[in-house]
Structure formats: structure tokens, C-alpha cells
């Protein structure tokens, strides 16, 4: 059958294979040749509907670009290498890469980006939950993938971001468990026996994050004005290859087969045996002779609000001065072995304190103080916010001290206490209800009996007999 031409150079015809075919002219390719797109269906009305949809996308400027689309795995690598790396902080970028390699690529990485369907994402999320992944982890993976697909849609590589059509698992907000005032005092009393006492004063008493506390520098401590300027934070970043061939560089460490069920090599690993390497693995950068960007690094805080100065409680100042004098003695004793980083909290040789060692010391102090297990955030940032609230400090002020960008975030950090709630409701009742009227005291009975009463009692006795 001869082809029929519709508007705007679209062609619809019945092919020798029994299918109806439609071809739409979308424009001109960079090499000057026409950009013709193909659609097919079993019936003529169905192919006409597809042609009209494609023409509408073309006329509205929403049609995808010509050419074979990359797979999800290929696009994620492009997105993280060339796009996300320009905006994200190093620690966040490491987290994006980790979840891409361990979850997104194994789950949907082989699908072409324009053929990805909501069902593919739902199946991946279900598999992750069945494998024991926390719902919060699955939600993070969903957000990373959705952001990458949003950029692809913005660049007209795909017609729609299918991640917006999928509802990720719902997550319950983690219940905070801050110290009580008695527990905070017991914790700090246990910390007085350690040279890192100043670190725990700042963390528990001022609500600093771990990275901010370990990243404090003397250049940003104003003892006269009694102010901390948290302009830096200490983080441990993943090493990156500096060589030309990352895959060949880590060749001796590649493992393409999973560990046996009774593996003894990784028996002490908290997360179990590591996953096998992919065929194009570019990890193992820690052994690269030209490695870069990893280890303990001073980085800038994530938001501008985080760099706002924080007043130092006057009671903390003498401890801070004593800590500085002690550090000067350590510097003099270490001599040439001292590594100067201008850090407030250091090891005996001047190097910053490793966050891993800091976390382990926190757990040791919990045991010494007789306090139940806590997250580090509960014992520092959440504790500071909650105790400030108990002392009567209003939410906007707590927000400024903790340097949050939204007061709703501050409210999540502050946990109410049952005894304070009971006292508040008692005062509420006193404010709304009038004071109860005093109950009159019972009148004193007289023991003097009249003649009539005596006669009545006598008659009663006669009746009883």
C-alpha cells in the first residue's frame, strides 16, 4: 500500500510485515540529514495516535534528542563524574558513588535510560528491602536516581522522569535519645580523666557536630570575644585514582567471585563480606601510587548558616585556656615530630583526631559513665538542644545556637521530657480553672441534751425491748 502523508511531513503506511508504521520528521541532525523518528502499531488508529503524540512533543519543544540513549549505569557514571561533582561536597559525592555502585547499577543499570519504567524501580526497591536494607537507605537511593533522571529529562534525553511516578518506601523518623542533665554531668565527669575533655565539653555543652568539633582551629577561636567561628570541619574522604588507568591500577585487588559461605577472611567485618568487583571496577584507589583527595581532610561546612559564630559559655573559657597551655607543652615535647595543623583538638603529635577513634572513645565514655548506648548525635547535638529547651531557652535562640536553616529542623532536635510536660499541664490547669472553694470545717457537737431528746431516747429503748 502506498504511504499516506499527514501534516508536517509525517508518513503513515502499512508495511509488508502486517504492521502499521509511522515516520515523523522532527528536524535536522547536526550533520544536515533529516531527523526521522519511527513508530509502529497493529492498527492504523493506534499508529496515528502515536504519531500525533510525537508531533505534539516536537511542536512543544519537548521531544528527546536523536541518537541511541545510554544505559542507566552509563548515565549515572556521566552524571556523577561531570555534573554532580561540580556541586556536591566531597563526602556527599562519595555517598552518591557508593549507592550508585552498590544499588543502582546492579538493580537497573542495564536498562536503557529511555526504556526505564516505574516497575523496574519498584522491583529494585522491593529487592533492596528484602535484602535487609533500611527504608531510609532505599529513599536515599531513590532521591539520587531521581535527581540524575531529572537532569536527563531537562536535557531532553528522556521524555519523562519515571522516578516521579514511583512512591519510595515510607520511613519512620528515628527516635532521639538525648542525655538527661544528670547523664550529661556523669558523661562529662568521666571525660575529665581524658586529654580530650575539651572535645566533649564543646560537643555536649554547645551542640557542635563531630566534624565541626574535630575541625576547630585556633585561628577561628576568639577568646576575648568568647566566640567560636566554625569555618572548617574534619572529614575522612575516599581516595581517588590519580593515574591514567584506574582499572589496571587496582588489578591485584579485583575480586570478581563472591566469598564462600564460610568465609574466614572477612569474619570480623561489621558489614560482612564485600561485594564482588564489577568487570570495569575502578575502586581500590587507596593503593594507587598517585592517589589524591582522600584521608583526613579539612573541608568547608555544607551551608553558610553552619559558619555563623557561636558564643562560648564563660564557664568553658578557663578549660579552653588550660587546654591551649597543655597543647603548647605537647608541642614543645614532640619537637620536630610535631605536625602543625592549627587544630584545637589533636593527638600527641599534632595530627587531628580521627573521627573513628572519636566515635570509639564516645562509646567507652558511655560505659564508664554507666549510660545506655546512644548515637553520637544523641549524646551531643540532640542533648544540647534538649537541655537548652529545658532551661527555658526559646526555639529561635536554640535554632541560632545549633545553626539550623529552618526552625522545623530545630524542633526535631529537641525532645520533650515527661516531668516537664506534667508540670506544664499543672500550670495550665491552674491558669484556666478557678481555685477550689475552701471546705468548711465540721461544727463541734454539743453534749448537752435537752429534756425532749432524753424522752425520745427512752421511748426508743422501750420499743427495742
C-alpha positions as CSV (number, residue, x, y, z in Angstrom):
1,X,0.0,0.0,0.0
2,X,1.3,3.4,-0.9
3,X,2.2,5.6,2.1
4,X,-0.2,8.3,3.2
5,X,1.3,11.7,4.2
6,X,-0.1,13.6,7.1
7,X,0.7,17.2,8.2
8,X,4.3,18.2,8.9
9,X,6.0,15.6,6.8
10,X,4.7,12.6,8.8
11,X,4.2,9.4,6.9
12,X,1.8,6.5,7.8
13,X,1.7,3.2,5.8
14,X,1.0,-0.5,6.2
15,X,4.2,-2.5,5.9
16,X,4.7,-5.9,4.3
17,X,5.1,-7.3,7.8
18,X,1.4,-6.6,8.6
19,X,2.2,-3.7,11.0
20,X,1.3,-0.1,10.5
21,X,4.3,2.2,10.5
22,X,4.6,6.0,11.1
23,X,7.6,8.2,10.5
24,X,7.8,11.8,11.8
25,X,10.2,14.5,10.7
26,X,11.5,16.0,13.9
27,X,14.1,18.4,12.5
28,X,17.6,18.3,11.2
29,X,20.5,16.4,12.7
30,X,23.9,18.2,13.2
31,X,25.3,16.6,10.0
32,X,22.4,18.1,8.0
33,X,20.4,15.0,7.5
34,X,16.7,14.9,8.5
35,X,15.8,13.6,11.9
36,X,13.1,11.0,11.2
37,X,11.5,9.0,14.1
38,X,9.7,5.7,13.7
39,X,6.6,4.5,15.4
40,X,4.6,1.2,14.7
41,X,1.4,-0.4,15.8
42,X,-1.0,-3.2,14.8
43,X,-3.8,-0.9,13.7
44,X,-3.9,2.4,11.8
45,X,-5.7,4.4,14.6
46,X,-3.1,3.2,17.1
47,X,-0.1,4.3,14.9
48,X,-1.9,7.6,14.2
49,X,-2.2,8.3,17.9
50,X,1.5,7.6,18.4
51,X,2.4,9.9,15.5
52,X,0.2,12.7,16.9
53,X,1.9,12.3,20.3
54,X,5.3,12.6,18.8
55,X,4.3,15.6,16.7
56,X,3.0,17.3,19.8
57,X,6.3,16.7,21.6
58,X,8.1,18.2,18.6
59,X,5.9,21.2,18.4
60,X,6.2,22.0,22.1
61,X,10.0,21.5,22.1
62,X,9.8,18.6,24.5
63,X,11.0,15.8,22.1
64,X,14.0,13.8,23.1
65,X,17.2,14.3,21.2
66,X,18.1,11.9,18.4
67,X,20.6,9.1,18.9
68,X,20.8,5.9,20.9
69,X,20.4,6.6,24.6
70,X,22.8,5.4,27.2
71,X,22.0,2.8,29.8
72,X,21.2,3.9,33.4
73,X,24.6,2.7,34.5
74,X,26.4,4.7,31.8
75,X,24.3,7.8,32.6
76,X,24.9,7.6,36.3
77,X,28.6,7.5,35.8
78,X,28.4,10.5,33.5
79,X,26.2,12.4,35.9
80,X,28.4,11.8,38.9
81,X,31.7,12.4,37.1
82,X,30.8,15.5,35.0
83,X,27.7,17.1,36.7
84,X,27.3,16.2,40.4
85,X,31.0,16.6,41.1
86,X,30.7,20.3,40.3
87,X,28.1,20.9,43.0
88,X,28.2,18.3,45.7
89,X,30.6,18.3,48.7
90,X,33.2,15.5,48.6
91,X,31.6,13.5,51.4
92,X,28.2,13.7,49.7
93,X,29.7,12.7,46.3
94,X,31.3,9.7,47.9
95,X,27.9,8.6,49.2
96,X,26.4,9.1,45.8
97,X,29.1,6.9,44.2
98,X,28.7,4.2,46.9
99,X,24.9,3.9,46.4
100,X,25.3,4.0,42.6
101,X,27.8,1.2,42.5
102,X,26.2,-1.0,45.2
103,X,22.5,-0.5,44.5
104,X,21.5,1.4,41.3
105,X,23.8,-0.2,38.8
106,X,23.2,-3.8,40.0
107,X,19.5,-3.1,40.2
108,X,18.6,-1.2,37.0
109,X,22.0,-0.3,35.4
110,X,21.5,-2.4,32.3
111,X,18.2,-0.7,31.2
112,X,18.4,1.9,28.6
113,X,17.6,5.3,30.2
114,X,14.7,5.9,27.8
115,X,13.2,2.4,28.4
116,X,13.3,2.6,32.1
117,X,9.8,2.0,33.6
118,X,8.4,2.6,37.1
119,X,8.0,-1.1,37.5
120,X,11.8,-1.5,37.2
121,X,12.3,0.9,40.1
122,X,9.6,-0.7,42.3
123,X,11.2,-4.1,41.8
124,X,14.6,-2.8,42.7
125,X,13.3,-1.2,45.9
126,X,11.5,-4.4,46.9
127,X,14.6,-6.4,46.3
128,X,16.6,-4.0,48.5
129,X,14.1,-4.2,51.3
130,X,14.0,-8.0,51.1
131,X,17.8,-8.0,51.3
132,X,17.7,-6.1,54.6
133,X,18.3,-2.6,53.5
134,X,16.7,0.1,55.8
135,X,13.8,2.1,54.2
136,X,15.8,5.3,54.8
137,X,18.6,3.8,52.6
138,X,16.1,3.0,49.9
139,X,14.8,6.5,50.0
140,X,18.3,7.9,49.6
141,X,18.8,5.7,46.5
142,X,15.5,6.9,45.1
143,X,16.5,10.6,45.6
144,X,19.9,10.1,43.9
145,X,18.4,8.3,40.9
146,X,15.5,10.8,40.6
147,X,18.0,13.7,40.6
148,X,20.0,12.1,37.8
149,X,16.9,11.4,35.7
150,X,15.7,15.0,36.3
151,X,18.9,16.2,34.6
152,X,18.4,13.7,31.8
153,X,14.9,14.9,31.3
154,X,16.0,18.6,31.3
155,X,18.5,17.8,28.6
156,X,15.7,16.0,26.5
157,X,17.4,12.7,26.7
158,X,14.2,11.1,28.1
159,X,10.6,12.2,27.7
160,X,9.7,11.7,31.4
161,X,11.4,11.2,34.8
162,X,9.9,7.9,35.8
163,X,11.2,8.2,39.4
164,X,8.5,10.8,39.9
165,X,5.9,8.1,39.2
166,X,7.1,5.9,42.0
167,X,6.5,6.3,45.7
168,X,9.6,5.3,47.7
169,X,9.1,3.4,51.0
170,X,7.8,5.4,53.9
171,X,10.3,5.9,56.7
172,X,9.7,6.4,60.4
173,X,11.7,9.3,61.9
174,X,14.4,8.0,64.2
175,X,13.5,8.5,67.9
176,X,16.1,10.7,69.5
177,X,17.5,9.7,72.9
178,X,19.5,12.6,74.3
179,X,21.2,12.7,77.7
180,X,19.3,13.9,80.7
181,X,21.0,16.7,82.7
182,X,22.2,14.1,85.2
183,X,23.5,11.8,82.4
184,X,25.3,14.7,80.8
185,X,27.1,15.6,84.0
186,X,28.1,11.9,84.6
187,X,29.4,11.7,81.0
188,X,31.5,14.9,81.3
189,X,32.8,13.7,84.7
190,X,34.0,10.5,83.1
191,X,35.6,12.6,80.3
192,X,37.6,14.8,82.8
193,X,40.0,11.9,83.1
194,X,41.0,12.0,79.4
195,X,43.1,14.5,77.5
196,X,40.2,15.0,75.1
197,X,38.0,16.6,77.8
198,X,37.7,19.8,75.8
199,X,36.2,17.9,72.8
200,X,33.3,16.6,74.9
201,X,32.7,20.0,76.5
202,X,32.2,21.5,73.0
203,X,30.2,18.6,71.7
204,X,27.8,18.1,74.6
205,X,27.7,21.6,76.0
206,X,27.5,23.5,72.7
207,X,25.9,21.0,70.3
208,X,28.7,21.0,67.7
209,X,28.7,18.3,65.1
210,X,31.6,15.8,65.2
211,X,33.3,17.2,62.1
212,X,33.0,20.8,63.3
213,X,34.4,19.9,66.7
214,X,37.4,18.0,65.4
215,X,37.9,20.7,62.7
216,X,38.1,23.6,65.1
217,X,41.3,25.7,64.6
218,X,42.9,28.2,66.9
219,X,42.8,30.9,64.2
220,X,39.0,30.9,64.5
221,X,38.8,30.9,68.3
222,X,38.3,34.4,69.7
223,X,39.0,34.1,73.5
224,X,38.5,37.8,74.1
225,X,35.0,38.0,72.5
226,X,34.3,34.4,73.7
227,X,33.3,33.2,70.2
228,X,33.9,30.1,68.1
229,X,33.9,30.5,64.3
230,X,33.3,27.0,62.9
231,X,34.7,27.7,59.4
232,X,36.2,24.2,58.9
233,X,35.2,20.6,59.5
234,X,37.3,17.5,59.6
235,X,36.1,14.6,57.4
236,X,37.5,11.3,56.2
237,X,37.1,11.2,52.4
238,X,37.5,8.3,49.9
239,X,40.7,8.2,47.9
240,X,40.6,8.8,44.2
241,X,42.9,7.5,41.5
242,X,45.4,9.9,40.1
243,X,46.8,7.5,37.5
244,X,45.6,7.2,33.9
245,X,44.1,3.6,34.1
246,X,42.2,3.1,37.4
247,X,41.1,-0.4,36.4
248,X,44.6,-1.6,35.7
249,X,46.0,0.1,38.8
250,X,43.8,-2.0,41.1
251,X,44.2,-5.2,39.2
252,X,45.8,-7.2,42.0
253,X,42.9,-6.3,44.3
254,X,40.0,-7.1,42.0
255,X,37.7,-9.9,43.2
256,X,35.1,-11.0,40.7
257,X,33.7,-14.0,42.5
258,X,31.7,-13.8,45.8
259,X,33.1,-15.2,49.0
260,X,32.2,-18.7,50.1
261,X,29.5,-19.1,52.8
262,X,32.1,-20.0,55.4
263,X,34.5,-17.1,54.5
264,X,37.1,-16.5,57.3
265,X,38.9,-13.6,55.6
266,X,36.2,-11.1,56.4
267,X,34.9,-12.7,59.6
268,X,35.5,-9.5,61.6
269,X,33.8,-7.2,59.1
270,X,30.7,-5.5,60.5
271,X,29.0,-5.4,57.1
272,X,30.1,-8.9,56.2
273,X,32.0,-9.9,53.1
274,X,32.5,-7.1,50.4
275,X,30.6,-7.4,47.2
276,X,32.5,-8.7,44.1
277,X,34.0,-6.1,41.8
278,X,32.3,-5.2,38.5
279,X,34.1,-6.1,35.3
280,X,35.1,-2.5,34.9
281,X,35.9,-1.8,38.5
282,X,37.8,1.4,39.2
283,X,38.0,1.2,43.0
284,X,41.0,0.3,45.3
285,X,42.3,3.9,44.9
286,X,43.9,3.8,48.4
287,X,46.8,1.7,46.9
288,X,47.3,4.0,43.9
289,X,50.8,5.5,43.9
290,X,49.3,8.8,42.7
291,X,46.2,8.7,44.8
292,X,44.5,12.1,45.7
293,X,41.7,13.7,47.6
294,X,41.3,11.1,50.4
295,X,42.1,10.5,54.0
296,X,41.5,13.1,56.8
297,X,40.8,16.4,55.1
298,X,39.7,19.9,56.4
299,X,36.6,20.9,54.4
300,X,34.2,23.8,54.4
301,X,30.8,23.3,56.1
302,X,27.9,22.4,53.9
303,X,25.8,25.6,54.4
304,X,26.6,29.2,55.1
305,X,24.5,29.1,58.2
306,X,26.8,26.5,59.7
307,X,29.7,29.0,59.7
308,X,27.9,31.5,62.0
309,X,29.9,32.3,65.2
310,X,28.7,30.6,68.4
311,X,29.2,32.2,71.8
312,X,31.4,30.2,74.2
313,X,29.8,29.8,77.7
314,X,32.0,31.8,80.1
315,X,32.4,28.7,82.3
316,X,34.1,26.9,79.4
317,X,36.8,29.6,78.8
318,X,39.2,28.6,81.7
319,X,39.1,25.0,80.5
320,X,39.9,26.2,76.9
321,X,42.9,28.3,78.2
322,X,44.2,25.3,80.2
323,X,43.8,23.1,77.1
324,X,45.8,25.5,75.0
325,X,48.6,25.6,77.6
326,X,48.6,21.8,77.7
327,X,48.9,21.6,73.9
328,X,51.8,24.0,73.9
329,X,53.6,21.7,76.3
330,X,52.9,18.7,74.0
331,X,54.3,20.7,71.0
332,X,57.5,21.5,72.8
333,X,57.9,17.9,74.0
334,X,57.3,16.5,70.5
335,X,59.8,18.8,68.8
336,X,60.3,18.0,65.1
337,X,57.8,15.2,65.3
338,X,55.0,17.7,65.8
339,X,52.8,18.1,62.7
340,X,51.2,21.6,62.8
341,X,47.6,21.8,61.6
342,X,46.5,24.7,63.9
343,X,43.8,22.3,65.2
344,X,42.3,22.8,68.7
345,X,42.0,19.1,69.3
346,X,45.0,17.0,68.3
347,X,46.8,13.8,69.0
348,X,50.1,13.8,70.9
349,X,52.0,14.6,67.6
350,X,49.7,17.4,66.4
351,X,47.7,15.4,63.9
352,X,43.9,15.8,64.0
353,X,41.9,13.2,65.9
354,X,40.5,10.5,63.6
355,X,36.6,10.5,63.6
356,X,36.7,6.7,64.0
357,X,38.8,7.0,67.2
358,X,36.5,9.8,68.4
359,X,33.4,7.5,68.0
360,X,35.1,4.6,69.8
361,X,36.0,7.0,72.7
362,X,32.4,8.1,72.9
363,X,31.3,4.5,73.4
364,X,33.9,3.9,76.0
365,X,32.8,7.0,78.0
366,X,29.2,5.8,77.8
367,X,30.2,2.6,79.5
368,X,32.4,4.4,82.1
369,X,29.5,6.8,83.0
370,X,27.0,3.9,83.3
371,X,24.8,5.3,80.4
372,X,22.9,3.2,78.0
373,X,24.0,3.0,74.4
374,X,23.5,6.2,72.3
375,X,24.2,7.5,68.9
376,X,26.9,10.2,68.9
377,X,24.4,12.8,67.7
378,X,22.1,11.9,70.6
379,X,24.9,12.5,73.1
380,X,25.9,15.8,71.7
381,X,23.7,17.8,69.3
382,X,20.4,16.5,70.5
383,X,21.4,16.8,74.1
384,X,22.4,20.4,73.8
385,X,19.1,21.3,72.1
386,X,17.0,19.5,74.6
387,X,18.8,20.8,77.7
388,X,18.6,24.4,76.3
389,X,14.9,23.9,75.9
390,X,14.6,22.6,79.5
391,X,16.4,25.7,80.7
392,X,13.7,27.9,79.2
393,X,15.5,29.0,76.0
394,X,13.1,29.7,73.2
395,X,13.2,27.9,69.8
396,X,14.6,30.8,67.7
397,X,17.5,31.1,70.0
398,X,18.2,27.4,70.0
399,X,18.0,27.5,66.2
400,X,20.7,30.2,66.2
401,X,23.0,28.2,68.6
402,X,22.6,25.0,66.6
403,X,22.9,27.0,63.3
404,X,19.9,25.4,61.6
405,X,18.4,26.9,58.5
406,X,14.8,26.0,59.4
407,X,13.1,26.0,62.8
408,X,11.3,22.8,61.9
409,X,14.7,21.1,61.9
410,X,15.4,22.5,65.4
411,X,12.1,21.1,66.7
412,X,13.2,17.6,65.6
413,X,16.3,18.0,67.7
414,X,14.5,19.0,70.9
415,X,12.8,16.2,72.8
416,X,10.2,16.8,75.4
417,X,10.5,15.4,78.9
418,X,7.6,13.7,80.7
419,X,8.2,15.6,84.0
420,X,8.3,18.9,82.2
421,X,5.0,18.0,80.4
422,X,3.4,17.1,83.7
423,X,4.5,20.4,85.3
424,X,3.3,22.4,82.3
425,X,-0.1,20.8,82.4
426,X,-0.4,21.5,86.1
427,X,0.3,25.2,85.4
428,X,-2.2,25.1,82.5
429,X,-4.9,23.8,84.8
430,X,-4.1,26.5,87.4
431,X,-4.4,29.2,84.7
432,X,-7.8,28.0,83.4
433,X,-9.7,26.8,86.4
434,X,-10.7,28.9,89.4
435,X,-9.2,27.9,92.8
436,X,-11.5,25.5,94.6
437,X,-13.6,27.0,97.4
438,X,-12.4,26.0,100.9
439,X,-14.4,23.2,102.6
440,X,-15.9,24.4,105.8
441,X,-14.8,22.6,108.9
442,X,-17.4,20.4,110.6
443,X,-19.2,22.1,113.6
444,X,-18.4,20.9,117.1
445,X,-21.2,18.8,118.5
446,X,-22.6,19.8,121.9
447,X,-23.0,17.1,124.5
448,X,-25.8,18.9,126.4
449,X,-29.0,17.0,125.9
450,X,-32.4,18.6,126.2
451,X,-35.4,17.1,128.1
452,X,-37.2,16.3,124.8
453,X,-34.2,14.4,123.4
454,X,-33.8,12.3,126.6
455,X,-37.5,11.4,126.5
456,X,-37.2,10.3,122.8
457,X,-34.2,8.1,123.5
458,X,-36.1,6.5,126.4
459,X,-39.1,5.7,124.1
460,X,-36.7,4.2,121.5
461,X,-35.2,1.9,124.1
462,X,-38.6,0.6,125.2
463,X,-39.6,-0.2,121.6
464,X,-36.3,-2.1,121.0
465,X,-37.1,-4.3,124.1
